[in-house]
Amino acid sequence: GSPEGKESLDLSFVETEVIFQSLVETELTRRVVLGTYKGTFRAITYSLPYHGRAAMPTNFDCDLGYTIGYAAGVFVDSGYTGLLVDVSKLKEDVQDWEVGGTPLPSLLTLQDSPEQADRPQAPHKIEPKSRLHYDIGLDEGQIIPEPAQRTLISPGPAQFEGPCAGMKTQTLRL
């Protein structure tokens, strides 16, 4: 509820993605009227409020976000559209990261047309592995220890200054 005599707005119900869509549609309509834009626009929105409640980003998160945003800007400025920014070697220092682009169509799955749907298809069998193996410095063929036998490594809360500020998370080091 709101304090007595005061109205308040619960921002968790504000659909920011719809606001952004409306702003873009308004701007593009203005440009069509001016004759500076002749394309089409179709928006697909995605709800942002749930993801906006995350913890404060770490230095790594900020470096990665900056790298992806800068690379996306370079792609657009160079006329390379339809690319997804790909950053690799994230275990290394930032200056050693490799940045590239993956064509978005390579991530698409093509489906048969409705006429071909009537044809019988061979079943696709997925056989899961008996155990998951991870590259955490174990010898080839060695499996991850049972949960009760594992050592918990907790670096504590994210550090933004000091000697631990640049440490990689344990998950990233796997």
C-alpha positions as CSV (number, residue, x, y, z in Angstrom):
1,G,0.0,0.0,0.0
2,S,0.9,3.6,-0.2
3,P,1.6,5.9,2.7
4,E,-1.4,7.7,4.1
5,G,-2.5,10.5,1.7
6,K,0.2,9.8,-0.9
7,E,-0.1,7.8,-4.1
8,S,2.9,5.7,-5.2
9,L,3.7,3.8,-8.3
10,D,4.9,0.2,-8.1
11,L,7.6,0.2,-10.7
12,S,7.6,-3.6,-10.9
13,F,4.5,-3.4,-13.0
14,V,5.9,-0.9,-15.5
15,E,6.6,-2.6,-18.8
16,T,9.7,-0.7,-19.8
17,E,10.1,-2.8,-23.0
18,V,6.7,-1.5,-24.2
19,I,7.8,2.1,-23.4
20,F,11.0,1.6,-25.5
21,Q,8.9,0.0,-28.3
22,S,6.6,3.0,-28.3
23,L,9.4,5.5,-28.3
24,V,11.1,3.8,-31.3
25,E,7.9,3.5,-33.2
26,T,7.2,7.2,-32.7
27,E,10.7,8.2,-33.8
28,L,10.5,6.0,-36.9
29,T,7.1,7.4,-37.8
30,R,8.5,10.9,-37.5
31,R,11.4,10.0,-39.8
32,V,9.0,8.4,-42.4
33,V,7.0,11.7,-42.4
34,L,10.3,13.6,-42.9
35,G,11.3,11.2,-45.7
36,T,14.5,10.1,-44.0
37,Y,13.4,6.5,-43.3
38,K,11.9,4.1,-45.7
39,G,12.3,0.8,-43.9
40,T,9.9,-1.4,-41.9
41,F,9.9,-1.9,-38.2
42,R,8.5,-4.9,-36.2
43,A,9.2,-5.0,-32.5
44,I,9.3,-8.1,-30.3
45,T,9.4,-7.1,-26.7
46,Y,10.9,-9.0,-23.8
47,S,10.2,-8.3,-20.1
48,L,13.1,-6.5,-18.4
49,P,12.0,-5.9,-14.8
50,Y,12.7,-9.4,-13.5
51,H,16.3,-9.2,-14.8
52,G,16.8,-5.7,-13.5
53,R,16.7,-6.9,-9.9
54,A,20.2,-8.6,-10.1
55,A,23.0,-7.8,-7.7
56,M,25.5,-5.0,-8.4
57,P,27.7,-6.0,-11.4
58,T,31.3,-7.0,-10.7
59,N,34.2,-5.5,-12.5
60,F,34.2,-8.5,-14.8
61,D,30.6,-7.9,-15.7
62,C,31.3,-4.2,-16.4
63,D,34.3,-5.1,-18.6
64,L,32.4,-7.7,-20.5
65,G,29.4,-5.4,-21.0
66,Y,31.6,-2.6,-22.2
67,T,33.5,-4.9,-24.6
68,I,30.3,-6.3,-26.1
69,G,28.7,-2.8,-26.5
70,Y,31.8,-1.3,-28.0
71,A,32.2,-4.2,-30.5
72,A,28.5,-4.0,-31.4
73,G,29.0,-0.3,-32.1
74,V,32.0,-1.0,-34.3
75,F,30.1,-3.6,-36.2
76,V,27.2,-1.2,-36.9
77,D,29.5,1.6,-37.8
78,S,31.4,-0.6,-40.2
79,G,28.2,-1.8,-41.9
80,Y,28.4,-5.4,-40.5
81,T,24.8,-6.0,-39.4
82,G,23.4,-9.4,-38.4
83,L,26.3,-10.3,-36.2
84,L,26.2,-11.4,-32.6
85,V,29.3,-10.2,-30.6
86,D,31.4,-13.2,-29.5
87,V,34.0,-12.7,-26.8
88,S,36.3,-15.6,-26.0
89,K,39.3,-16.3,-23.7
90,L,37.4,-14.8,-20.7
91,K,39.6,-16.7,-18.3
92,E,42.5,-14.4,-19.4
93,D,43.1,-10.7,-18.6
94,V,40.8,-8.3,-20.4
95,Q,43.6,-7.2,-22.8
96,D,43.9,-10.8,-24.0
97,W,40.2,-11.3,-24.7
98,E,39.4,-12.1,-28.4
99,V,36.4,-10.3,-29.8
100,G,34.6,-11.5,-33.0
101,G,31.2,-11.7,-34.6
102,T,29.0,-14.7,-35.1
103,P,26.4,-14.4,-38.0
104,L,22.9,-14.6,-36.5
105,P,21.6,-16.9,-39.2
106,S,24.1,-19.6,-38.1
107,L,22.2,-19.8,-34.8
108,L,18.8,-20.4,-36.5
109,T,17.2,-23.8,-36.9
110,L,15.4,-24.4,-40.1
111,Q,12.1,-26.3,-40.1
112,D,10.5,-28.3,-42.8
113,S,7.6,-26.8,-44.7
114,P,4.1,-28.0,-43.8
115,E,4.1,-30.2,-47.0
116,Q,7.1,-32.1,-45.7
117,A,5.7,-32.6,-42.2
118,D,3.6,-35.6,-43.3
119,R,6.7,-37.7,-44.2
120,P,7.8,-40.1,-41.5
121,Q,11.0,-39.1,-39.8
122,A,13.6,-41.3,-38.1
123,P,13.5,-40.9,-34.4
124,H,16.3,-38.9,-32.9
125,K,17.7,-40.7,-29.9
126,I,19.6,-38.8,-27.2
127,E,21.8,-40.8,-24.9
128,P,22.9,-38.9,-21.8
129,K,26.3,-39.6,-20.4
130,S,26.4,-41.6,-17.2
131,R,28.2,-38.8,-15.3
132,L,29.2,-35.2,-16.1
133,H,32.8,-34.5,-16.6
134,Y,34.3,-31.1,-16.1
135,D,37.6,-29.6,-17.0
136,I,38.8,-28.5,-13.6
137,G,42.3,-29.8,-13.7
138,L,41.4,-33.5,-13.2
139,D,43.2,-36.2,-15.1
140,E,41.5,-37.6,-18.2
141,G,38.7,-40.0,-17.2
142,Q,38.6,-38.8,-13.6
143,I,35.2,-37.7,-12.4
144,I,34.0,-34.9,-10.3
145,P,34.0,-35.9,-6.6
146,E,30.7,-36.6,-4.8
147,P,29.1,-33.5,-3.2
148,A,30.1,-34.6,0.3
149,Q,33.7,-35.0,-0.8
150,R,34.1,-31.6,-2.5
151,T,35.8,-28.6,-0.9
152,L,33.7,-25.4,-0.9
153,I,35.6,-22.4,-2.2
154,S,33.8,-19.2,-1.4
155,P,35.6,-15.9,-2.2
156,G,32.9,-14.0,-0.3
157,P,31.0,-11.0,-1.7
158,A,32.2,-9.3,-4.9
159,Q,35.1,-7.0,-4.4
160,F,35.3,-3.7,-6.4
161,E,38.6,-2.4,-5.0
162,G,41.7,-3.9,-3.6
163,P,43.8,-7.0,-4.4
164,C,40.7,-9.3,-4.9
165,A,38.8,-6.9,-7.3
166,G,40.2,-8.5,-10.4
167,M,39.7,-12.1,-9.3
168,K,37.7,-14.4,-11.7
169,T,34.8,-16.2,-10.3
170,Q,35.2,-19.9,-9.5
171,T,32.7,-20.8,-12.2
172,L,34.6,-18.9,-14.9
173,R,37.8,-20.7,-13.9
174,L,36.3,-24.1,-14.6
